[in-house]
């Protein structure tokens, strides 16, 4: 028997960020654009804890802080964006707060969040019976991408 639970940080919490897919030259996605992204975390366990829970969502405050620090009112810039210097200049004069990432897009953000949480769970010795199984990042109601291992 396996139990599942999920935690949603919805569009309404205001993880408003901007990014561009600079490699998508044939698409308007190559232009800087933004979303109030949503993040869904999915957990599983073979057994419930003493409260009959898979995951204590109250223990995820550090995760919410990570999401806020990484995405909220940030411009996410891929490490290989050819206009990296321009973004750096925007940050230097105070018109943008940058988050530098390996890649941009919901798929990349889901993977990045997944690995951050897995590491955080390990470092903080969280309940070993709980596994993070999937992270889904949504731009809006119609577009999302997920990562799992």
NUMIGU-618160 format. One record per atom (N, C-alpha, C): residue number from 1; atom name; x, y, z negated. Coordinates in Angstrom, 1 decimal. Atoms other than C-alpha are relative to their C-alpha. Last residue first. Layout:
+-----+----+--------+--------+--------+
|   k |  a |     px |     py |     pz |
+-----+----+--------+--------+--------+
| NUM | CA |      X |      Y |      Z |
...
+-----+----+--------+--------+--------+
END
This chain:
+-----+----+--------+--------+--------+
|   k |  a |     px |     py |     pz |
+-----+----+--------+--------+--------+
| 149 |  N |   -1.1 |    0.9 |   -0.3 |
| 149 | CA |   13.0 |   10.5 |   11.0 |
| 149 |  C |   -0.5 |   -1.4 |   -0.2 |
| 148 |  N |   -0.1 |    1.0 |    1.0 |
| 148 | CA |   10.4 |   13.1 |   11.3 |
| 148 |  C |    1.1 |   -0.9 |    0.4 |
| 147 |  N |   -1.2 |    0.7 |    0.0 |
| 147 | CA |    9.9 |   16.4 |   13.2 |
| 147 |  C |   -0.1 |   -1.0 |   -1.1 |
| 146 |  N |   -0.3 |    0.7 |    1.2 |
| 146 | CA |    6.7 |   18.1 |   14.3 |
| 146 |  C |    1.4 |   -0.7 |    0.1 |
| 145 |  N |   -1.0 |    1.0 |   -0.2 |
| 145 | CA |    5.7 |   20.7 |   16.8 |
| 145 |  C |    0.4 |   -0.6 |   -1.3 |
| 144 |  N |   -0.7 |    0.4 |    1.2 |
| 144 | CA |    2.7 |   23.1 |   16.9 |
| 144 |  C |    1.0 |   -1.1 |    0.5 |
| 143 |  N |   -1.4 |    0.5 |   -0.3 |
| 143 | CA |    0.8 |   25.2 |   19.4 |
| 143 |  C |    0.7 |   -0.4 |   -1.3 |
| 142 |  N |   -0.1 |    0.8 |   -1.2 |
| 142 | CA |   -3.0 |   25.8 |   19.5 |
| 142 |  C |    1.4 |   -0.7 |    0.3 |
| 141 |  N |    0.8 |    1.2 |   -0.1 |
| 141 | CA |   -3.8 |   27.0 |   16.1 |
| 141 |  C |    0.1 |   -0.9 |    1.1 |
| 140 |  N |    1.4 |   -0.4 |    0.1 |
| 140 | CA |   -0.9 |   29.3 |   15.9 |
| 140 |  C |   -0.8 |   -1.2 |    0.1 |
| 139 |  N |    0.0 |   -1.5 |   -0.4 |
| 139 | CA |    2.9 |   29.1 |   15.9 |
| 139 |  C |   -1.3 |    0.6 |   -0.2 |
| 138 |  N |    1.0 |   -0.5 |   -0.9 |
| 138 | CA |    2.7 |   25.8 |   14.0 |
| 138 |  C |    0.2 |    1.5 |    0.3 |
| 137 |  N |    0.0 |   -1.4 |    0.0 |
| 137 | CA |    5.5 |   23.9 |   12.3 |
| 137 |  C |   -0.9 |    0.5 |    1.1 |
| 136 |  N |    0.6 |   -0.6 |   -1.2 |
| 136 | CA |    5.1 |   20.3 |   11.3 |
| 136 |  C |    0.0 |    1.5 |   -0.1 |
| 135 |  N |    0.2 |   -1.4 |    0.1 |
| 135 | CA |    7.4 |   18.5 |    8.9 |
| 135 |  C |   -0.6 |    0.5 |    1.3 |
| 134 |  N |    0.1 |   -0.8 |   -1.2 |
| 134 | CA |    7.2 |   14.7 |    8.6 |
| 134 |  C |   -0.1 |    1.5 |   -0.4 |
| 133 |  N |    0.1 |    0.8 |   -1.3 |
| 133 | CA |    7.9 |   11.8 |    6.3 |
| 133 |  C |   -0.1 |    0.9 |    1.2 |
| 132 |  N |    0.5 |   -1.0 |   -1.0 |
| 132 | CA |    9.3 |   13.4 |    3.1 |
| 132 |  C |   -0.1 |   -0.7 |    1.3 |
| 131 |  N |   -0.8 |   -0.2 |   -1.3 |
| 131 | CA |    9.7 |   10.4 |    0.8 |
| 131 |  C |   -0.7 |    1.1 |    0.8 |
| 130 |  N |    0.6 |   -0.9 |   -1.0 |
| 130 | CA |    8.6 |   10.1 |   -2.8 |
| 130 |  C |    0.9 |    0.2 |    1.1 |
| 129 |  N |    1.0 |    0.8 |   -0.7 |
| 129 | CA |    9.7 |    7.1 |   -5.0 |
| 129 |  C |   -0.7 |    0.8 |    1.1 |
| 128 |  N |   -0.6 |    0.9 |   -1.1 |
| 128 | CA |   13.0 |    8.8 |   -5.7 |
| 128 |  C |   -1.1 |   -0.8 |    0.7 |
| 127 |  N |    0.6 |    1.3 |    0.1 |
| 127 | CA |   11.3 |   11.6 |   -7.8 |
| 127 |  C |    0.3 |   -0.9 |    1.2 |
| 126 |  N |    1.4 |    0.1 |    0.1 |
| 126 | CA |   13.5 |   14.6 |   -7.3 |
| 126 |  C |   -0.4 |   -1.5 |    0.0 |
| 125 |  N |    0.4 |    1.3 |    0.5 |
| 125 | CA |   17.2 |   14.3 |   -8.0 |
| 125 |  C |   -1.5 |   -0.1 |   -0.2 |
| 124 |  N |    0.8 |   -0.3 |    1.3 |
| 124 | CA |   17.7 |   18.1 |   -7.5 |
| 124 |  C |   -0.5 |   -1.3 |   -0.5 |
| 123 |  N |   -0.8 |   -0.8 |    0.9 |
| 123 | CA |   20.5 |   17.5 |   -4.9 |
| 123 |  C |   -0.7 |    0.2 |   -1.4 |
| 122 |  N |   -1.1 |    0.8 |    0.5 |
| 122 | CA |   18.5 |   14.8 |   -3.2 |
| 122 |  C |    0.8 |    0.7 |   -1.1 |
| 121 |  N |    0.6 |    1.1 |    0.8 |
| 121 | CA |   15.2 |   16.7 |   -2.9 |
| 121 |  C |    1.2 |   -0.9 |   -0.6 |
| 120 |  N |    0.5 |   -0.6 |    1.3 |
| 120 | CA |   17.1 |   19.8 |   -1.8 |
| 120 |  C |   -0.6 |   -1.1 |   -0.9 |
| 119 |  N |   -1.2 |   -0.4 |    0.8 |
| 119 | CA |   18.9 |   17.8 |    0.9 |
| 119 |  C |   -0.4 |    0.5 |   -1.4 |
| 118 |  N |   -0.7 |    1.2 |    0.3 |
| 118 | CA |   15.7 |   16.3 |    2.2 |
| 118 |  C |    1.2 |    0.2 |   -0.9 |
| 117 |  N |    0.8 |    0.6 |    1.1 |
| 117 | CA |   14.0 |   19.7 |    2.0 |
| 117 |  C |    0.6 |   -1.3 |   -0.4 |
| 116 |  N |   -0.2 |   -0.8 |    1.2 |
| 116 | CA |   16.8 |   21.4 |    4.1 |
| 116 |  C |   -0.7 |   -0.7 |   -1.2 |
| 115 |  N |   -1.3 |    0.3 |    0.6 |
| 115 | CA |   16.8 |   18.5 |    6.6 |
| 115 |  C |    0.3 |    0.8 |   -1.3 |
| 114 |  N |    0.0 |    1.4 |    0.4 |
| 114 | CA |   13.0 |   18.8 |    7.2 |
| 114 |  C |    1.4 |   -0.3 |   -0.7 |
| 113 |  N |    0.7 |    0.0 |    1.3 |
| 113 | CA |   13.1 |   22.6 |    7.4 |
| 113 |  C |    0.1 |   -1.4 |   -0.6 |
| 112 |  N |   -0.8 |   -0.8 |    1.0 |
| 112 | CA |   15.8 |   22.5 |   10.1 |
| 112 |  C |   -0.6 |   -0.1 |   -1.4 |
| 111 |  N |   -1.1 |    0.8 |    0.4 |
| 111 | CA |   13.9 |   19.8 |   12.0 |
| 111 |  C |    0.9 |    0.6 |   -1.0 |
| 110 |  N |    0.5 |    1.1 |    0.7 |
| 110 | CA |   10.6 |   21.7 |   11.9 |
| 110 |  C |    1.2 |   -0.9 |   -0.4 |
| 109 |  N |    0.3 |   -0.4 |    1.4 |
| 109 | CA |   12.4 |   24.9 |   12.9 |
| 109 |  C |   -0.5 |   -1.2 |   -0.8 |
| 108 |  N |   -1.2 |   -0.3 |    0.7 |
| 108 | CA |   14.0 |   23.2 |   15.9 |
| 108 |  C |   -0.3 |    0.4 |   -1.4 |
| 107 |  N |   -0.7 |    1.3 |    0.1 |
| 107 | CA |   10.7 |   21.8 |   17.2 |
| 107 |  C |    1.3 |    0.1 |   -0.9 |
| 106 |  N |    0.7 |    0.8 |    1.0 |
| 106 | CA |    8.9 |   25.0 |   16.5 |
| 106 |  C |    0.7 |   -1.3 |   -0.3 |
| 105 |  N |    1.2 |    0.7 |   -0.5 |
| 105 | CA |   11.4 |   27.1 |   18.5 |
| 105 |  C |   -0.6 |   -0.9 |   -1.1 |
| 104 |  N |    1.3 |   -0.6 |    0.4 |
| 104 | CA |   14.9 |   28.4 |   17.9 |
| 104 |  C |   -1.1 |   -0.8 |    0.6 |
| 103 |  N |    0.9 |   -0.1 |   -1.1 |
| 103 | CA |   18.3 |   26.6 |   17.8 |
| 103 |  C |   -1.3 |    0.6 |   -0.4 |
| 102 |  N |   -0.6 |    0.8 |   -1.1 |
| 102 | CA |   21.3 |   26.5 |   15.5 |
| 102 |  C |   -0.8 |    0.2 |    1.3 |
| 101 |  N |    0.3 |    1.4 |   -0.1 |
| 101 | CA |   20.0 |   29.3 |   13.4 |
| 101 |  C |    0.7 |   -0.7 |    1.1 |
| 100 |  N |   -0.8 |    0.7 |   -1.1 |
| 100 | CA |   21.0 |   32.8 |   12.4 |
| 100 |  C |   -0.3 |   -1.5 |   -0.2 |
|  99 |  N |   -0.3 |    1.4 |    0.5 |
|  99 | CA |   18.3 |   34.5 |   10.3 |
|  99 |  C |    0.7 |   -0.7 |    1.2 |
|  98 |  N |   -0.2 |    1.2 |   -0.8 |
|  98 | CA |   18.3 |   38.2 |   11.1 |
|  98 |  C |    0.1 |   -1.2 |   -0.9 |
|  97 |  N |   -0.7 |    0.9 |    0.9 |
|  97 | CA |   16.7 |   41.2 |    9.3 |
|  97 |  C |    0.1 |   -1.3 |    0.8 |
|  96 |  N |    0.3 |    1.4 |    0.0 |
|  96 | CA |   15.9 |   43.8 |   11.9 |
|  96 |  C |    0.8 |   -0.7 |   -1.1 |
|  95 |  N |    1.3 |    0.2 |   -0.6 |
|  95 | CA |   15.8 |   47.6 |   12.2 |
|  95 |  C |   -0.4 |   -1.5 |    0.2 |
|  94 |  N |    1.1 |    0.2 |    0.8 |
|  94 | CA |   18.5 |   48.3 |    9.7 |
|  94 |  C |   -1.4 |   -0.1 |    0.6 |
|  93 |  N |    0.6 |   -1.3 |    0.2 |
|  93 | CA |   21.3 |   49.8 |   11.7 |
|  93 |  C |   -1.3 |   -0.1 |   -0.7 |
|  92 |  N |   -1.0 |   -0.9 |    0.6 |
|  92 | CA |   23.5 |   46.7 |   11.2 |
|  92 |  C |   -0.7 |    1.4 |   -0.2 |
|  91 |  N |   -0.1 |    0.3 |    1.4 |
|  91 | CA |   20.6 |   44.3 |   11.9 |
|  91 |  C |    0.8 |    1.1 |   -0.7 |
|  90 |  N |    1.3 |   -0.4 |    0.5 |
|  90 | CA |   19.9 |   45.9 |   15.3 |
|  90 |  C |    0.0 |   -0.3 |   -1.5 |
|  89 |  N |    0.1 |   -1.5 |    0.1 |
|  89 | CA |   23.6 |   45.8 |   16.0 |
|  89 |  C |   -1.3 |    0.4 |   -0.6 |
|  88 |  N |   -0.8 |   -0.4 |    1.1 |
|  88 | CA |   23.7 |   42.1 |   15.2 |
|  88 |  C |    0.0 |    1.5 |   -0.2 |
|  87 |  N |    0.7 |    0.3 |    1.2 |
|  87 | CA |   20.8 |   41.5 |   17.5 |
|  87 |  C |    0.8 |    0.4 |   -1.2 |
|  86 |  N |    1.1 |   -1.0 |    0.0 |
|  86 | CA |   22.7 |   43.3 |   20.3 |
|  86 |  C |   -0.8 |   -0.3 |   -1.3 |
|  85 |  N |   -0.6 |   -1.3 |    0.4 |
|  85 | CA |   25.8 |   41.2 |   19.6 |
|  85 |  C |   -1.1 |    1.1 |   -0.2 |
|  84 |  N |   -0.2 |    0.1 |    1.4 |
|  84 | CA |   23.8 |   37.9 |   19.8 |
|  84 |  C |    0.5 |    1.4 |   -0.5 |
|  83 |  N |    0.2 |   -1.4 |    0.5 |
|  83 | CA |   22.6 |   38.8 |   23.3 |
|  83 |  C |    0.2 |    0.1 |   -1.5 |
|  82 |  N |   -1.0 |   -0.9 |   -0.6 |
|  82 | CA |   24.0 |   35.6 |   24.8 |
|  82 |  C |   -0.1 |    1.5 |   -0.4 |
|  81 |  N |    0.7 |   -1.0 |   -0.8 |
|  81 | CA |   22.0 |   33.5 |   22.3 |
|  81 |  C |    1.0 |    1.0 |    0.6 |
|  80 |  N |   -0.5 |   -0.2 |   -1.3 |
|  80 | CA |   24.3 |   30.7 |   21.3 |
|  80 |  C |   -0.7 |    1.0 |    0.9 |
|  79 |  N |   -1.5 |   -0.3 |    0.0 |
|  79 | CA |   23.8 |   30.8 |   17.6 |
|  79 |  C |    0.6 |    0.2 |    1.3 |
|  78 |  N |   -0.7 |    1.2 |   -0.3 |
|  78 | CA |   20.0 |   31.0 |   18.1 |
|  78 |  C |    1.5 |    0.4 |    0.0 |
|  77 |  N |   -0.9 |   -0.1 |   -1.2 |
|  77 | CA |   18.5 |   34.1 |   16.6 |
|  77 |  C |    0.8 |   -1.2 |    0.1 |
|  76 |  N |   -0.9 |    1.2 |   -0.1 |
|  76 | CA |   15.6 |   34.2 |   14.2 |
|  76 |  C |    0.7 |    0.0 |    1.3 |
|  75 |  N |   -0.2 |    0.3 |   -1.4 |
|  75 | CA |   14.2 |   37.7 |   13.6 |
|  75 |  C |    1.0 |   -1.2 |    0.0 |
|  74 |  N |   -1.3 |    0.3 |   -0.5 |
|  74 | CA |   12.9 |   37.8 |   10.0 |
|  74 |  C |    0.0 |   -0.1 |    1.5 |
|  73 |  N |   -0.5 |   -1.3 |   -0.5 |
|  73 | CA |    9.9 |   39.3 |    8.4 |
|  73 |  C |    1.4 |   -0.1 |    0.5 |
|  72 |  N |    0.9 |   -1.1 |    0.2 |
|  72 | CA |    9.3 |   36.0 |    6.5 |
|  72 |  C |    0.6 |    1.4 |    0.4 |
|  71 |  N |    0.9 |   -0.4 |   -1.1 |
|  71 | CA |   11.2 |   33.2 |    8.1 |
|  71 |  C |   -0.7 |    1.3 |   -0.2 |
|  70 |  N |   -0.4 |    0.3 |   -1.4 |
|  70 | CA |   14.3 |   32.1 |    6.2 |
|  70 |  C |   -0.9 |    0.6 |    1.1 |
|  69 |  N |   -1.3 |   -0.5 |   -0.3 |
|  69 | CA |   13.8 |   33.7 |    2.8 |
|  69 |  C |    0.4 |   -0.2 |    1.4 |
|  68 |  N |    0.1 |   -1.5 |    0.0 |
|  68 | CA |   10.1 |   33.0 |    2.8 |
|  68 |  C |    1.3 |    0.6 |    0.3 |
|  67 |  N |    0.7 |   -0.3 |   -1.2 |
|  67 | CA |   10.6 |   29.3 |    3.8 |
|  67 |  C |   -0.1 |    1.6 |    0.1 |
|  66 |  N |   -0.8 |    0.2 |   -1.2 |
|  66 | CA |   13.3 |   28.9 |    1.3 |
|  66 |  C |   -0.7 |    0.4 |    1.2 |
|  65 |  N |   -0.9 |   -1.1 |    0.0 |
|  65 | CA |   11.1 |   30.5 |   -1.4 |
|  65 |  C |    1.0 |   -0.1 |    1.2 |
|  64 |  N |    0.7 |   -1.2 |   -0.5 |
|  64 | CA |    8.3 |   28.1 |   -0.5 |
|  64 |  C |    1.0 |    1.2 |    0.0 |
|  63 |  N |    0.3 |    0.2 |   -1.5 |
|  63 | CA |   10.7 |   25.2 |   -0.8 |
|  63 |  C |   -0.7 |    1.2 |    0.5 |
|  62 |  N |   -1.2 |   -0.2 |   -0.7 |
|  62 | CA |   12.0 |   26.4 |   -4.2 |
|  62 |  C |   -0.2 |   -0.1 |    1.5 |
|  61 |  N |   -0.3 |   -1.5 |   -0.1 |
|  61 | CA |    8.5 |   26.6 |   -5.5 |
|  61 |  C |    1.2 |    0.3 |    0.7 |
|  60 |  N |   -0.5 |   -0.4 |   -1.3 |
|  60 | CA |    7.9 |   22.9 |   -4.5 |
|  60 |  C |    0.2 |    1.5 |    0.1 |
|  59 |  N |   -1.5 |    0.1 |    0.0 |
|  59 | CA |    7.5 |   21.5 |   -8.1 |
|  59 |  C |    0.6 |    0.5 |    1.3 |
|  58 |  N |   -0.5 |   -1.1 |    0.9 |
|  58 | CA |    3.9 |   22.7 |   -8.3 |
|  58 |  C |    1.5 |    0.0 |   -0.1 |
|  57 |  N |   -0.1 |   -1.2 |   -0.8 |
|  57 | CA |    3.2 |   20.4 |   -5.4 |
|  57 |  C |    0.5 |    1.2 |   -0.7 |
|  56 |  N |    0.3 |   -1.2 |    0.9 |
|  56 | CA |    3.9 |   17.4 |   -7.6 |
|  56 |  C |    0.2 |    1.3 |    0.8 |
|  55 |  N |   -1.0 |   -1.1 |    0.2 |
|  55 | CA |    4.0 |   14.7 |   -5.0 |
|  55 |  C |   -0.6 |    1.0 |   -0.9 |
|  54 |  N |   -1.2 |    0.3 |   -0.8 |
|  54 | CA |    2.3 |   11.3 |   -4.6 |
|  54 |  C |    1.1 |    1.0 |   -0.3 |
|  53 |  N |   -0.4 |   -0.8 |   -1.1 |
|  53 | CA |   -0.1 |   12.0 |   -7.5 |
|  53 |  C |    1.1 |   -0.7 |    0.8 |
|  52 |  N |    0.6 |    0.6 |   -1.2 |
|  52 | CA |   -1.9 |    9.7 |   -9.9 |
|  52 |  C |    0.2 |    0.9 |    1.2 |
|  51 |  N |    1.2 |   -0.9 |   -0.2 |
|  51 | CA |   -0.8 |   11.8 |  -12.9 |
|  51 |  C |   -0.9 |   -0.4 |    1.2 |
|  50 |  N |    0.9 |    0.1 |    1.2 |
|  50 | CA |    1.6 |    9.1 |  -14.1 |
|  50 |  C |   -1.2 |    0.8 |    0.1 |
|  49 |  N |   -0.7 |   -0.3 |    1.3 |
|  49 | CA |    3.1 |    8.9 |  -10.6 |
|  49 |  C |   -1.1 |   -0.1 |   -1.1 |
|  48 |  N |    0.3 |   -1.4 |    0.5 |
|  48 | CA |    1.4 |    7.2 |   -7.6 |
|  48 |  C |    0.8 |    0.2 |   -1.3 |
|  47 |  N |    0.8 |    0.0 |    1.2 |
|  47 | CA |    3.0 |    4.1 |   -5.9 |
|  47 |  C |   -0.2 |    1.5 |   -0.5 |
|  46 |  N |    0.6 |    1.4 |    0.2 |
|  46 | CA |    4.4 |    3.2 |   -2.5 |
|  46 |  C |   -0.9 |    0.0 |   -1.2 |
|  45 |  N |   -0.5 |    0.8 |    1.1 |
|  45 | CA |    5.0 |    6.9 |   -1.8 |
|  45 |  C |   -0.7 |   -1.3 |   -0.1 |
|  44 |  N |    0.6 |    1.3 |    0.3 |
|  44 | CA |    4.5 |    9.3 |    1.1 |
|  44 |  C |    0.7 |   -0.7 |   -1.2 |
|  43 |  N |   -0.8 |    0.8 |    0.9 |
|  43 | CA |    5.0 |   13.0 |    1.9 |
|  43 |  C |   -0.7 |   -1.4 |   -0.1 |
|  42 |  N |    0.7 |    1.2 |    0.2 |
|  42 | CA |    3.9 |   15.3 |    4.7 |
|  42 |  C |    0.9 |   -0.9 |   -0.8 |
|  41 |  N |   -0.9 |    1.1 |    0.5 |
|  41 | CA |    4.9 |   18.9 |    4.8 |
|  41 |  C |   -0.8 |   -1.2 |   -0.3 |
|  40 |  N |    0.7 |    1.1 |    0.7 |
|  40 | CA |    2.9 |   21.4 |    6.9 |
|  40 |  C |    1.1 |   -1.0 |   -0.4 |
|  39 |  N |   -0.8 |    1.1 |    0.2 |
|  39 | CA |    4.4 |   24.8 |    7.9 |
|  39 |  C |   -0.7 |   -1.1 |   -0.8 |
|  38 |  N |    0.5 |    0.8 |    1.1 |
|  38 | CA |    2.5 |   27.7 |    9.3 |
|  38 |  C |    0.9 |   -1.2 |    0.0 |
|  37 |  N |   -0.1 |    1.4 |   -0.1 |
|  37 | CA |    4.1 |   30.5 |   11.4 |
|  37 |  C |   -0.7 |   -0.7 |   -1.2 |
|  36 |  N |    0.0 |    0.3 |    1.4 |
|  36 | CA |    3.0 |   34.1 |   11.4 |
|  36 |  C |   -0.1 |   -1.5 |    0.0 |
|  35 |  N |    1.1 |    0.7 |    0.6 |
|  35 | CA |    4.1 |   34.6 |   14.9 |
|  35 |  C |    0.0 |    0.0 |   -1.5 |
|  34 |  N |    0.1 |    0.4 |    1.3 |
|  34 | CA |    6.5 |   36.7 |   17.0 |
|  34 |  C |   -1.3 |   -0.7 |   -0.4 |
|  33 |  N |    1.5 |    0.0 |    0.3 |
|  33 | CA |    7.8 |   37.6 |   20.4 |
|  33 |  C |   -0.1 |   -0.6 |   -1.4 |
|  32 |  N |    0.2 |    0.0 |    1.5 |
|  32 | CA |   11.2 |   38.5 |   21.8 |
|  32 |  C |   -1.5 |    0.1 |   -0.3 |
|  31 |  N |    0.0 |   -1.4 |    0.7 |
|  31 | CA |   11.2 |   37.7 |   25.5 |
|  31 |  C |   -0.2 |   -0.2 |   -1.5 |
|  30 |  N |   -1.4 |   -0.5 |    0.1 |
|  30 | CA |   12.4 |   34.3 |   26.9 |
|  30 |  C |    0.0 |    1.4 |   -0.6 |
|  29 |  N |   -0.6 |    0.4 |    1.3 |
|  29 | CA |    8.9 |   33.0 |   26.0 |
|  29 |  C |    1.5 |    0.4 |   -0.1 |
|  28 |  N |    0.1 |   -1.2 |    0.9 |
|  28 | CA |    7.6 |   35.0 |   29.0 |
|  28 |  C |    0.5 |   -0.4 |   -1.4 |
|  27 |  N |    1.2 |   -0.1 |    0.8 |
|  27 | CA |    8.8 |   32.0 |   31.1 |
|  27 |  C |    0.1 |    1.3 |   -0.8 |
|  26 |  N |    1.1 |    0.0 |   -0.9 |
|  26 | CA |   11.2 |   31.4 |   34.0 |
|  26 |  C |   -1.3 |    0.2 |   -0.8 |
|  25 |  N |    0.0 |   -1.2 |   -0.9 |
|  25 | CA |   14.2 |   32.4 |   31.9 |
|  25 |  C |   -1.2 |    0.1 |    0.9 |
|  24 |  N |    1.2 |    0.2 |   -0.8 |
|  24 | CA |   13.4 |   29.8 |   29.2 |
|  24 |  C |   -0.2 |    1.2 |    0.9 |
|  23 |  N |   -0.2 |    0.9 |   -1.2 |
|  23 | CA |   17.0 |   29.7 |   28.0 |
|  23 |  C |   -1.2 |   -0.2 |    0.9 |
|  22 |  N |   -0.7 |   -0.7 |   -1.0 |
|  22 | CA |   16.5 |   32.8 |   25.8 |
|  22 |  C |    0.3 |   -0.9 |    1.2 |
|  21 |  N |   -0.6 |    1.2 |   -0.7 |
|  21 | CA |   13.7 |   31.1 |   23.9 |
|  21 |  C |    0.9 |    0.6 |    1.1 |
|  20 |  N |    0.2 |    0.1 |   -1.5 |
|  20 | CA |   12.9 |   34.2 |   21.8 |
|  20 |  C |    0.7 |   -1.3 |    0.4 |
|  19 |  N |   -1.1 |    0.7 |   -0.6 |
|  19 | CA |   12.4 |   34.8 |   18.1 |
|  19 |  C |   -0.3 |    0.0 |    1.5 |
|  18 |  N |   -0.1 |   -0.2 |   -1.4 |
|  18 | CA |   10.1 |   36.7 |   15.7 |
|  18 |  C |    1.3 |   -0.7 |    0.5 |
|  17 |  N |   -1.3 |   -0.1 |   -0.5 |
|  17 | CA |    8.9 |   36.0 |   12.2 |
|  17 |  C |    0.0 |    0.2 |    1.5 |
|  16 |  N |    0.0 |   -0.7 |   -1.2 |
|  16 | CA |    5.9 |   36.4 |   10.0 |
|  16 |  C |    1.4 |    0.1 |    0.5 |
|  15 |  N |   -1.4 |    0.3 |   -0.4 |
|  15 | CA |    5.7 |   33.8 |    7.3 |
|  15 |  C |    0.2 |    0.5 |    1.4 |
|  14 |  N |   -0.8 |   -1.1 |   -0.5 |
|  14 | CA |    2.6 |   35.6 |    6.0 |
|  14 |  C |    1.5 |   -0.4 |    0.3 |
|  13 |  N |   -1.0 |   -0.4 |    1.1 |
|  13 | CA |    0.8 |   33.3 |    3.6 |
|  13 |  C |    1.0 |    1.0 |    0.6 |
|  12 |  N |    0.5 |   -1.1 |    0.9 |
|  12 | CA |   -2.3 |   33.3 |    5.9 |
|  12 |  C |    1.1 |    0.4 |   -1.0 |
|  11 |  N |   -0.2 |   -1.3 |   -0.6 |
|  11 | CA |   -0.6 |   31.2 |    8.6 |
|  11 |  C |   -0.3 |    1.2 |   -0.9 |
|  10 |  N |    0.8 |   -0.4 |   -1.2 |
|  10 | CA |   -0.7 |   28.3 |    6.3 |
|  10 |  C |    0.4 |    1.3 |    0.5 |
|   9 |  N |   -0.3 |   -1.5 |    0.2 |
|   9 | CA |    1.9 |   26.8 |    3.9 |
|   9 |  C |   -0.6 |    0.6 |    1.3 |
|   8 |  N |    0.1 |   -0.9 |   -1.1 |
|   8 | CA |    0.4 |   23.3 |    3.8 |
|   8 |  C |    0.3 |    1.4 |   -0.4 |
|   7 |  N |    0.0 |   -1.4 |    0.5 |
|   7 | CA |    1.4 |   20.5 |    1.5 |
|   7 |  C |    0.0 |    0.9 |    1.2 |
|   6 |  N |   -0.7 |   -1.0 |   -0.8 |
|   6 | CA |    0.6 |   16.9 |    2.4 |
|   6 |  C |   -0.2 |    1.4 |   -0.7 |
|   5 |  N |    0.5 |   -1.4 |    0.4 |
|   5 | CA |   -0.2 |   13.7 |    0.7 |
|   5 |  C |    0.7 |    1.0 |    0.8 |
|   4 |  N |   -0.5 |   -1.2 |   -0.7 |
|   4 | CA |    0.2 |   10.0 |    1.6 |
|   4 |  C |   -0.6 |    1.3 |   -0.6 |
|   3 |  N |    0.8 |   -1.2 |    0.2 |
|   3 | CA |   -0.1 |    6.8 |   -0.3 |
|   3 |  C |    0.6 |    1.1 |    0.7 |
|   2 |  N |   -0.8 |   -1.3 |   -0.1 |
|   2 | CA |    1.3 |    3.5 |    0.9 |
|   2 |  C |   -1.0 |    1.1 |   -0.2 |
|   1 |  N |    0.8 |   -1.2 |    0.0 |
|   1 | CA |    0.0 |    0.0 |    0.0 |
|   1 |  C |    0.9 |    1.2 |    0.0 |
+-----+----+--------+--------+--------+
END
